[in-house]
Amino acid sequence: ALGAGFGIGTSGSALAAATAEKPEIFSRAVITLILAEALAIYALVTALLLVLQAR
């Protein structure tokens, strides 16, 4: 989840700067943010499966 947080922070800050200059690229640029969020969700699901399997 640490890598996902780093990806979200990095791409979020770049997205804000790029959107300030060219607002029309927002819809394409937000995809990187969505992919980083998906990575965090996959990590959460994997962690829950491992914890529940250990019981």
mmCIF file as Biopython writes it, N, C-alpha, C and O atoms, coordinates in Angstrom:
data_model
#
loop_
_atom_site.group_PDB
_atom_site.id
_atom_site.type_symbol
_atom_site.label_atom_id
_atom_site.label_alt_id
_atom_site.label_comp_id
_atom_site.label_asym_id
_atom_site.label_entity_id
_atom_site.label_seq_id
_atom_site.pdbx_PDB_ins_code
_atom_site.Cartn_x
_atom_site.Cartn_y
_atom_site.Cartn_z
_atom_site.occupancy
_atom_site.B_iso_or_equiv
_atom_site.auth_seq_id
_atom_site.auth_asym_id
_atom_site.pdbx_PDB_model_num
ATOM 1   N N  . ALA A ? 1  ? 0.825  -1.187  0.000   1.0 0.0 1  A 1 
ATOM 2   C CA . ALA A ? 1  ? 0.000  0.000   0.000   1.0 0.0 1  A 1 
ATOM 3   C C  . ALA A ? 1  ? 0.875  1.259   0.000   1.0 0.0 1  A 1 
ATOM 4   O O  . ALA A ? 1  ? 0.429  2.342   -0.378  1.0 0.0 1  A 1 
ATOM 5   N N  . LEU A ? 2  ? 2.106  1.095   0.424   1.0 0.0 2  A 1 
ATOM 6   C CA . LEU A ? 2  ? 3.004  2.250   0.438   1.0 0.0 2  A 1 
ATOM 7   C C  . LEU A ? 2  ? 3.323  2.710   -0.986  1.0 0.0 2  A 1 
ATOM 8   O O  . LEU A ? 2  ? 3.363  3.909   -1.262  1.0 0.0 2  A 1 
ATOM 9   N N  . GLY A ? 3  ? 3.546  1.761   -1.880  1.0 0.0 3  A 1 
ATOM 10  C CA . GLY A ? 3  ? 3.806  2.097   -3.278  1.0 0.0 3  A 1 
ATOM 11  C C  . GLY A ? 3  ? 2.608  2.750   -3.938  1.0 0.0 3  A 1 
ATOM 12  O O  . GLY A ? 3  ? 2.753  3.667   -4.747  1.0 0.0 3  A 1 
ATOM 13  N N  . ALA A ? 4  ? 1.415  2.269   -3.586  1.0 0.0 4  A 1 
ATOM 14  C CA . ALA A ? 4  ? 0.197  2.862   -4.142  1.0 0.0 4  A 1 
ATOM 15  C C  . ALA A ? 4  ? 0.034  4.299   -3.665  1.0 0.0 4  A 1 
ATOM 16  O O  . ALA A ? 4  ? -0.356 5.176   -4.436  1.0 0.0 4  A 1 
ATOM 17  N N  . GLY A ? 5  ? 0.331  4.533   -2.400  1.0 0.0 5  A 1 
ATOM 18  C CA . GLY A ? 5  ? 0.249  5.895   -1.874  1.0 0.0 5  A 1 
ATOM 19  C C  . GLY A ? 5  ? 1.241  6.827   -2.552  1.0 0.0 5  A 1 
ATOM 20  O O  . GLY A ? 5  ? 0.927  7.981   -2.845  1.0 0.0 5  A 1 
ATOM 21  N N  . PHE A ? 6  ? 2.438  6.315   -2.799  1.0 0.0 6  A 1 
ATOM 22  C CA . PHE A ? 6  ? 3.441  7.120   -3.507  1.0 0.0 6  A 1 
ATOM 23  C C  . PHE A ? 6  ? 2.979  7.420   -4.928  1.0 0.0 6  A 1 
ATOM 24  O O  . PHE A ? 6  ? 3.131  8.542   -5.411  1.0 0.0 6  A 1 
ATOM 25  N N  . GLY A ? 7  ? 2.414  6.416   -5.597  1.0 0.0 7  A 1 
ATOM 26  C CA . GLY A ? 7  ? 1.922  6.615   -6.963  1.0 0.0 7  A 1 
ATOM 27  C C  . GLY A ? 7  ? 0.780  7.608   -7.026  1.0 0.0 7  A 1 
ATOM 28  O O  . GLY A ? 7  ? 0.712  8.433   -7.937  1.0 0.0 7  A 1 
ATOM 29  N N  . ILE A ? 8  ? -0.117 7.528   -6.053  1.0 0.0 8  A 1 
ATOM 30  C CA . ILE A ? 8  ? -1.247 8.456   -6.004  1.0 0.0 8  A 1 
ATOM 31  C C  . ILE A ? 8  ? -0.751 9.882   -5.772  1.0 0.0 8  A 1 
ATOM 32  O O  . ILE A ? 8  ? -1.220 10.821  -6.416  1.0 0.0 8  A 1 
ATOM 33  N N  . GLY A ? 9  ? 0.192  10.037  -4.859  1.0 0.0 9  A 1 
ATOM 34  C CA . GLY A ? 9  ? 0.720  11.371  -4.570  1.0 0.0 9  A 1 
ATOM 35  C C  . GLY A ? 9  ? 1.468  11.973  -5.745  1.0 0.0 9  A 1 
ATOM 36  O O  . GLY A ? 9  ? 1.287  13.145  -6.075  1.0 0.0 9  A 1 
ATOM 37  N N  . THR A ? 10 ? 2.307  11.166  -6.373  1.0 0.0 10 A 1 
ATOM 38  C CA . THR A ? 10 ? 3.092  11.650  -7.507  1.0 0.0 10 A 1 
ATOM 39  C C  . THR A ? 10 ? 2.210  11.990  -8.702  1.0 0.0 10 A 1 
ATOM 40  O O  . THR A ? 10 ? 2.317  13.070  -9.282  1.0 0.0 10 A 1 
ATOM 41  N N  . SER A ? 11 ? 1.335  11.048  -9.062  1.0 0.0 11 A 1 
ATOM 42  C CA . SER A ? 11 ? 0.495  11.310  -10.236 1.0 0.0 11 A 1 
ATOM 43  C C  . SER A ? 11 ? -0.558 12.370  -9.943  1.0 0.0 11 A 1 
ATOM 44  O O  . SER A ? 11 ? -0.952 13.107  -10.847 1.0 0.0 11 A 1 
ATOM 45  N N  . GLY A ? 12 ? -1.017 12.460  -8.711  1.0 0.0 12 A 1 
ATOM 46  C CA . GLY A ? 12 ? -1.991 13.494  -8.359  1.0 0.0 12 A 1 
ATOM 47  C C  . GLY A ? 12 ? -1.411 14.888  -8.459  1.0 0.0 12 A 1 
ATOM 48  O O  . GLY A ? 12 ? -2.071 15.810  -8.939  1.0 0.0 12 A 1 
ATOM 49  N N  . SER A ? 13 ? -0.183 15.044  -8.009  1.0 0.0 13 A 1 
ATOM 50  C CA . SER A ? 13 ? 0.448  16.355  -8.092  1.0 0.0 13 A 1 
ATOM 51  C C  . SER A ? 13 ? 0.759  16.727  -9.537  1.0 0.0 13 A 1 
ATOM 52  O O  . SER A ? 13 ? 0.594  17.882  -9.929  1.0 0.0 13 A 1 
ATOM 53  N N  . ALA A ? 14 ? 1.209  15.753  -10.334 1.0 0.0 14 A 1 
ATOM 54  C CA . ALA A ? 14 ? 1.465  16.021  -11.750 1.0 0.0 14 A 1 
ATOM 55  C C  . ALA A ? 14 ? 0.161  16.304  -12.492 1.0 0.0 14 A 1 
ATOM 56  O O  . ALA A ? 14 ? 0.119  17.144  -13.392 1.0 0.0 14 A 1 
ATOM 57  N N  . LEU A ? 15 ? -0.902 15.599  -12.109 1.0 0.0 15 A 1 
ATOM 58  C CA . LEU A ? 15 ? -2.205 15.817  -12.739 1.0 0.0 15 A 1 
ATOM 59  C C  . LEU A ? 15 ? -2.715 17.228  -12.467 1.0 0.0 15 A 1 
ATOM 60  O O  . LEU A ? 15 ? -3.256 17.880  -13.360 1.0 0.0 15 A 1 
ATOM 61  N N  . ALA A ? 16 ? -2.542 17.693  -11.242 1.0 0.0 16 A 1 
ATOM 62  C CA . ALA A ? 16 ? -2.990 19.046  -10.904 1.0 0.0 16 A 1 
ATOM 63  C C  . ALA A ? 16 ? -2.214 20.099  -11.694 1.0 0.0 16 A 1 
ATOM 64  O O  . ALA A ? 16 ? -2.794 21.071  -12.178 1.0 0.0 16 A 1 
ATOM 65  N N  . ALA A ? 17 ? -0.909 19.903  -11.821 1.0 0.0 17 A 1 
ATOM 66  C CA . ALA A ? 17 ? -0.094 20.870  -12.566 1.0 0.0 17 A 1 
ATOM 67  C C  . ALA A ? 17 ? -0.425 20.850  -14.057 1.0 0.0 17 A 1 
ATOM 68  O O  . ALA A ? 17 ? -0.517 21.902  -14.690 1.0 0.0 17 A 1 
ATOM 69  N N  . ALA A ? 18 ? -0.605 19.656  -14.614 1.0 0.0 18 A 1 
ATOM 70  C CA . ALA A ? 18 ? -0.895 19.555  -16.049 1.0 0.0 18 A 1 
ATOM 71  C C  . ALA A ? 18 ? -2.284 20.083  -16.372 1.0 0.0 18 A 1 
ATOM 72  O O  . ALA A ? 18 ? -2.483 20.716  -17.408 1.0 0.0 18 A 1 
ATOM 73  N N  . THR A ? 19 ? -3.242 19.827  -15.492 1.0 0.0 19 A 1 
ATOM 74  C CA . THR A ? 19 ? -4.603 20.296  -15.725 1.0 0.0 19 A 1 
ATOM 75  C C  . THR A ? 19 ? -4.687 21.816  -15.624 1.0 0.0 19 A 1 
ATOM 76  O O  . THR A ? 19 ? -5.521 22.437  -16.283 1.0 0.0 19 A 1 
ATOM 77  N N  . ALA A ? 20 ? -3.834 22.414  -14.807 1.0 0.0 20 A 1 
ATOM 78  C CA . ALA A ? 20 ? -3.822 23.875  -14.706 1.0 0.0 20 A 1 
ATOM 79  C C  . ALA A ? 20 ? -3.386 24.504  -16.028 1.0 0.0 20 A 1 
ATOM 80  O O  . ALA A ? 20 ? -3.868 25.573  -16.404 1.0 0.0 20 A 1 
ATOM 81  N N  . GLU A ? 21 ? -2.471 23.833  -16.732 1.0 0.0 21 A 1 
ATOM 82  C CA . GLU A ? 21 ? -1.996 24.368  -18.006 1.0 0.0 21 A 1 
ATOM 83  C C  . GLU A ? 21 ? -2.917 24.012  -19.169 1.0 0.0 21 A 1 
ATOM 84  O O  . GLU A ? 21 ? -3.210 24.856  -20.016 1.0 0.0 21 A 1 
ATOM 85  N N  . LYS A ? 22 ? -3.380 22.742  -19.208 1.0 0.0 22 A 1 
ATOM 86  C CA . LYS A ? 22 ? -4.239 22.279  -20.310 1.0 0.0 22 A 1 
ATOM 87  C C  . LYS A ? 22 ? -5.410 21.496  -19.729 1.0 0.0 22 A 1 
ATOM 88  O O  . LYS A ? 22 ? -5.299 20.283  -19.551 1.0 0.0 22 A 1 
ATOM 89  N N  . PRO A ? 23 ? -6.520 22.147  -19.431 1.0 0.0 23 A 1 
ATOM 90  C CA . PRO A ? 23 ? -7.660 21.468  -18.806 1.0 0.0 23 A 1 
ATOM 91  C C  . PRO A ? 23 ? -8.259 20.338  -19.645 1.0 0.0 23 A 1 
ATOM 92  O O  . PRO A ? 23 ? -8.916 19.453  -19.097 1.0 0.0 23 A 1 
ATOM 93  N N  . GLU A ? 24 ? -8.048 20.352  -20.949 1.0 0.0 24 A 1 
ATOM 94  C CA . GLU A ? 24 ? -8.661 19.329  -21.800 1.0 0.0 24 A 1 
ATOM 95  C C  . GLU A ? 24 ? -8.015 17.951  -21.652 1.0 0.0 24 A 1 
ATOM 96  O O  . GLU A ? 24 ? -8.581 16.969  -22.133 1.0 0.0 24 A 1 
ATOM 97  N N  . ILE A ? 25 ? -6.847 17.842  -21.004 1.0 0.0 25 A 1 
ATOM 98  C CA . ILE A ? 25 ? -6.202 16.539  -20.843 1.0 0.0 25 A 1 
ATOM 99  C C  . ILE A ? 25 ? -6.596 15.837  -19.549 1.0 0.0 25 A 1 
ATOM 100 O O  . ILE A ? 25 ? -6.087 14.756  -19.254 1.0 0.0 25 A 1 
ATOM 101 N N  . PHE A ? 26 ? -7.487 16.433  -18.781 1.0 0.0 26 A 1 
ATOM 102 C CA . PHE A ? 26 ? -7.840 15.860  -17.483 1.0 0.0 26 A 1 
ATOM 103 C C  . PHE A ? 26 ? -8.375 14.443  -17.601 1.0 0.0 26 A 1 
ATOM 104 O O  . PHE A ? 26 ? -7.954 13.564  -16.849 1.0 0.0 26 A 1 
ATOM 105 N N  . SER A ? 27 ? -9.284 14.205  -18.518 1.0 0.0 27 A 1 
ATOM 106 C CA . SER A ? 27 ? -9.925 12.890  -18.603 1.0 0.0 27 A 1 
ATOM 107 C C  . SER A ? 27 ? -8.933 11.793  -18.971 1.0 0.0 27 A 1 
ATOM 108 O O  . SER A ? 27 ? -9.075 10.661  -18.510 1.0 0.0 27 A 1 
ATOM 109 N N  . ARG A ? 28 ? -7.941 12.102  -19.784 1.0 0.0 28 A 1 
ATOM 110 C CA . ARG A ? 28 ? -6.931 11.093  -20.126 1.0 0.0 28 A 1 
ATOM 111 C C  . ARG A ? 28 ? -5.900 10.933  -19.017 1.0 0.0 28 A 1 
ATOM 112 O O  . ARG A ? 28 ? -5.413 9.827   -18.784 1.0 0.0 28 A 1 
ATOM 113 N N  . ALA A ? 29 ? -5.566 12.008  -18.338 1.0 0.0 29 A 1 
ATOM 114 C CA . ALA A ? 29 ? -4.521 11.954  -17.320 1.0 0.0 29 A 1 
ATOM 115 C C  . ALA A ? 29 ? -5.001 11.314  -16.023 1.0 0.0 29 A 1 
ATOM 116 O O  . ALA A ? 29 ? -4.189 10.798  -15.254 1.0 0.0 29 A 1 
ATOM 117 N N  . VAL A ? 30 ? -6.295 11.340  -15.770 1.0 0.0 30 A 1 
ATOM 118 C CA . VAL A ? 30 ? -6.804 10.785  -14.522 1.0 0.0 30 A 1 
ATOM 119 C C  . VAL A ? 30 ? -6.718 9.255   -14.512 1.0 0.0 30 A 1 
ATOM 120 O O  . VAL A ? 30 ? -6.868 8.635   -13.459 1.0 0.0 30 A 1 
ATOM 121 N N  . ILE A ? 31 ? -6.480 8.648   -15.665 1.0 0.0 31 A 1 
ATOM 122 C CA . ILE A ? 31 ? -6.366 7.190   -15.741 1.0 0.0 31 A 1 
ATOM 123 C C  . ILE A ? 31 ? -5.199 6.694   -14.890 1.0 0.0 31 A 1 
ATOM 124 O O  . ILE A ? 31 ? -5.316 5.648   -14.251 1.0 0.0 31 A 1 
ATOM 125 N N  . THR A ? 32 ? -4.080 7.414   -14.866 1.0 0.0 32 A 1 
ATOM 126 C CA . THR A ? 32 ? -2.948 6.987   -14.035 1.0 0.0 32 A 1 
ATOM 127 C C  . THR A ? 32 ? -3.315 7.008   -12.561 1.0 0.0 32 A 1 
ATOM 128 O O  . THR A ? 32 ? -2.870 6.158   -11.789 1.0 0.0 32 A 1 
ATOM 129 N N  . LEU A ? 33 ? -4.116 7.969   -12.180 1.0 0.0 33 A 1 
ATOM 130 C CA . LEU A ? 33 ? -4.566 8.046   -10.793 1.0 0.0 33 A 1 
ATOM 131 C C  . LEU A ? 33 ? -5.475 6.866   -10.463 1.0 0.0 33 A 1 
ATOM 132 O O  . LEU A ? 33 ? -5.382 6.294   -9.377  1.0 0.0 33 A 1 
ATOM 133 N N  . ILE A ? 34 ? -6.336 6.509   -11.379 1.0 0.0 34 A 1 
ATOM 134 C CA . ILE A ? 34 ? -7.239 5.374   -11.173 1.0 0.0 34 A 1 
ATOM 135 C C  . ILE A ? 34 ? -6.453 4.072   -11.065 1.0 0.0 34 A 1 
ATOM 136 O O  . ILE A ? 34 ? -6.791 3.217   -10.245 1.0 0.0 34 A 1 
ATOM 137 N N  . LEU A ? 35 ? -5.414 3.908   -11.876 1.0 0.0 35 A 1 
ATOM 138 C CA . LEU A ? 35 ? -4.606 2.691   -11.809 1.0 0.0 35 A 1 
ATOM 139 C C  . LEU A ? 35 ? -3.871 2.577   -10.471 1.0 0.0 35 A 1 
ATOM 140 O O  . LEU A ? 35 ? -3.752 1.481   -9.923  1.0 0.0 35 A 1 
ATOM 141 N N  . ALA A ? 36 ? -3.386 3.682   -9.951  1.0 0.0 36 A 1 
ATOM 142 C CA . ALA A ? 36 ? -2.727 3.654   -8.647  1.0 0.0 36 A 1 
ATOM 143 C C  . ALA A ? 36 ? -3.727 3.320   -7.546  1.0 0.0 36 A 1 
ATOM 144 O O  . ALA A ? 36 ? -3.389 2.603   -6.604  1.0 0.0 36 A 1 
ATOM 145 N N  . GLU A ? 37 ? -4.947 3.827   -7.649  1.0 0.0 37 A 1 
ATOM 146 C CA . GLU A ? 37 ? -5.992 3.496   -6.675  1.0 0.0 37 A 1 
ATOM 147 C C  . GLU A ? 37 ? -6.326 2.010   -6.739  1.0 0.0 37 A 1 
ATOM 148 O O  . GLU A ? 37 ? -6.529 1.372   -5.706  1.0 0.0 37 A 1 
ATOM 149 N N  . ALA A ? 38 ? -6.383 1.462   -7.945  1.0 0.0 38 A 1 
ATOM 150 C CA . ALA A ? 38 ? -6.690 0.038   -8.103  1.0 0.0 38 A 1 
ATOM 151 C C  . ALA A ? 38 ? -5.613 -0.821  -7.456  1.0 0.0 38 A 1 
ATOM 152 O O  . ALA A ? 38 ? -5.915 -1.874  -6.894  1.0 0.0 38 A 1 
ATOM 153 N N  . LEU A ? 39 ? -4.373 -0.385  -7.528  1.0 0.0 39 A 1 
ATOM 154 C CA . LEU A ? 39 ? -3.283 -1.115  -6.895  1.0 0.0 39 A 1 
ATOM 155 C C  . LEU A ? 39 ? -3.489 -1.189  -5.387  1.0 0.0 39 A 1 
ATOM 156 O O  . LEU A ? 39 ? -3.245 -2.232  -4.780  1.0 0.0 39 A 1 
ATOM 157 N N  . ALA A ? 40 ? -3.931 -0.106  -4.783  1.0 0.0 40 A 1 
ATOM 158 C CA . ALA A ? 40 ? -4.195 -0.096  -3.345  1.0 0.0 40 A 1 
ATOM 159 C C  . ALA A ? 40 ? -5.351 -1.023  -2.994  1.0 0.0 40 A 1 
ATOM 160 O O  . ALA A ? 40 ? -5.309 -1.698  -1.966  1.0 0.0 40 A 1 
ATOM 161 N N  . ILE A ? 41 ? -6.374 -1.064  -3.826  1.0 0.0 41 A 1 
ATOM 162 C CA . ILE A ? 41 ? -7.514 -1.947  -3.565  1.0 0.0 41 A 1 
ATOM 163 C C  . ILE A ? 41 ? -7.084 -3.407  -3.677  1.0 0.0 41 A 1 
ATOM 164 O O  . ILE A ? 41 ? -7.482 -4.229  -2.851  1.0 0.0 41 A 1 
ATOM 165 N N  . TYR A ? 42 ? -6.276 -3.744  -4.687  1.0 0.0 42 A 1 
ATOM 166 C CA . TYR A ? 42 ? -5.778 -5.116  -4.824  1.0 0.0 42 A 1 
ATOM 167 C C  . TYR A ? 42 ? -4.931 -5.508  -3.616  1.0 0.0 42 A 1 
ATOM 168 O O  . TYR A ? 42 ? -5.017 -6.642  -3.146  1.0 0.0 42 A 1 
ATOM 169 N N  . ALA A ? 43 ? -4.125 -4.596  -3.116  1.0 0.0 43 A 1 
ATOM 170 C CA . ALA A ? 43 ? -3.306 -4.880  -1.938  1.0 0.0 43 A 1 
ATOM 171 C C  . ALA A ? 43 ? -4.181 -5.132  -0.718  1.0 0.0 43 A 1 
ATOM 172 O O  . ALA A ? 43 ? -3.883 -6.019  0.082   1.0 0.0 43 A 1 
ATOM 173 N N  . LEU A ? 44 ? -5.250 -4.369  -0.565  1.0 0.0 44 A 1 
ATOM 174 C CA . LEU A ? 44 ? -6.160 -4.560  0.558   1.0 0.0 44 A 1 
ATOM 175 C C  . LEU A ? 44 ? -6.852 -5.914  0.476   1.0 0.0 44 A 1 
ATOM 176 O O  . LEU A ? 44 ? -6.945 -6.625  1.477   1.0 0.0 44 A 1 
ATOM 177 N N  . VAL A ? 45 ? -7.331 -6.273  -0.698  1.0 0.0 45 A 1 
ATOM 178 C CA . VAL A ? 45 ? -8.004 -7.563  -0.870  1.0 0.0 45 A 1 
ATOM 179 C C  . VAL A ? 45 ? -7.038 -8.710  -0.604  1.0 0.0 45 A 1 
ATOM 180 O O  . VAL A ? 45 ? -7.402 -9.685  0.054   1.0 0.0 45 A 1 
ATOM 181 N N  . THR A ? 46 ? -5.819 -8.608  -1.103  1.0 0.0 46 A 1 
ATOM 182 C CA . THR A ? 46 ? -4.817 -9.645  -0.871  1.0 0.0 46 A 1 
ATOM 183 C C  . THR A ? 46 ? -4.495 -9.776  0.609   1.0 0.0 46 A 1 
ATOM 184 O O  . THR A ? 46 ? -4.381 -10.890 1.121   1.0 0.0 46 A 1 
ATOM 185 N N  . ALA A ? 47 ? -4.347 -8.663  1.296   1.0 0.0 47 A 1 
ATOM 186 C CA . ALA A ? 47 ? -4.058 -8.699  2.727   1.0 0.0 47 A 1 
ATOM 187 C C  . ALA A ? 47 ? -5.204 -9.336  3.503   1.0 0.0 47 A 1 
ATOM 188 O O  . ALA A ? 47 ? -4.971 -10.129 4.415   1.0 0.0 47 A 1 
ATOM 189 N N  . LEU A ? 48 ? -6.429 -8.996  3.150   1.0 0.0 48 A 1 
ATOM 190 C CA . LEU A ? 48 ? -7.577 -9.602  3.832   1.0 0.0 48 A 1 
ATOM 191 C C  . LEU A ? 48 ? -7.645 -11.100 3.585   1.0 0.0 48 A 1 
ATOM 192 O O  . LEU A ? 48 ? -7.935 -11.864 4.506   1.0 0.0 48 A 1 
ATOM 193 N N  . LEU A ? 49 ? -7.384 -11.529 2.364   1.0 0.0 49 A 1 
ATOM 194 C CA . LEU A ? 49 ? -7.391 -12.959 2.066   1.0 0.0 49 A 1 
ATOM 195 C C  . LEU A ? 49 ? -6.312 -13.697 2.840   1.0 0.0 49 A 1 
ATOM 196 O O  . LEU A ? 49 ? -6.549 -14.802 3.328   1.0 0.0 49 A 1 
ATOM 197 N N  . LEU A ? 50 ? -5.141 -13.108 2.959   1.0 0.0 50 A 1 
ATOM 198 C CA . LEU A ? 50 ? -4.060 -13.746 3.711   1.0 0.0 50 A 1 
ATOM 199 C C  . LEU A ? 50 ? -4.383 -13.838 5.197   1.0 0.0 50 A 1 
ATOM 200 O O  . LEU A ? 50 ? -4.096 -14.850 5.836   1.0 0.0 50 A 1 
ATOM 201 N N  . VAL A ? 51 ? -4.976 -12.791 5.745   1.0 0.0 51 A 1 
ATOM 202 C CA . VAL A ? 51 ? -5.328 -12.797 7.168   1.0 0.0 51 A 1 
ATOM 203 C C  . VAL A ? 51 ? -6.417 -13.821 7.446   1.0 0.0 51 A 1 
ATOM 204 O O  . VAL A ? 51 ? -6.343 -14.559 8.428   1.0 0.0 51 A 1 
ATOM 205 N N  . LEU A ? 52 ? -7.418 -13.866 6.595   1.0 0.0 52 A 1 
ATOM 206 C CA . LEU A ? 52 ? -8.511 -14.812 6.806   1.0 0.0 52 A 1 
ATOM 207 C C  . LEU A ? 52 ? -8.067 -16.249 6.581   1.0 0.0 52 A 1 
ATOM 208 O O  . LEU A ? 52 ? -8.598 -17.160 7.216   1.0 0.0 52 A 1 
ATOM 209 N N  . GLN A ? 53 ? -7.118 -16.470 5.706   1.0 0.0 53 A 1 
ATOM 210 C CA . GLN A ? 53 ? -6.617 -17.812 5.446   1.0 0.0 53 A 1 
ATOM 211 C C  . GLN A ? 53 ? -5.737 -18.297 6.601   1.0 0.0 53 A 1 
ATOM 212 O O  . GLN A ? 53 ? -5.659 -19.500 6.849   1.0 0.0 53 A 1 
ATOM 213 N N  . ALA A ? 54 ? -5.084 -17.391 7.298   1.0 0.0 54 A 1 
ATOM 214 C CA . ALA A ? 54 ? -4.196 -17.756 8.400   1.0 0.0 54 A 1 
ATOM 215 C C  . ALA A ? 54 ? -4.959 -18.247 9.619   1.0 0.0 54 A 1 
ATOM 216 O O  . ALA A ? 54 ? -4.388 -18.931 10.469  1.0 0.0 54 A 1 
ATOM 217 N N  . ARG A ? 55 ? -6.227 -17.913 9.718   1.0 0.0 55 A 1 
ATOM 218 C CA . ARG A ? 55 ? -7.018 -18.334 10.880  1.0 0.0 55 A 1 
ATOM 219 C C  . ARG A ? 55 ? -7.312 -19.752 10.816  1.0 0.0 55 A 1 
ATOM 220 O O  . ARG A ? 55 ? -7.969 -20.287 11.709  1.0 0.0 55 A 1 
#
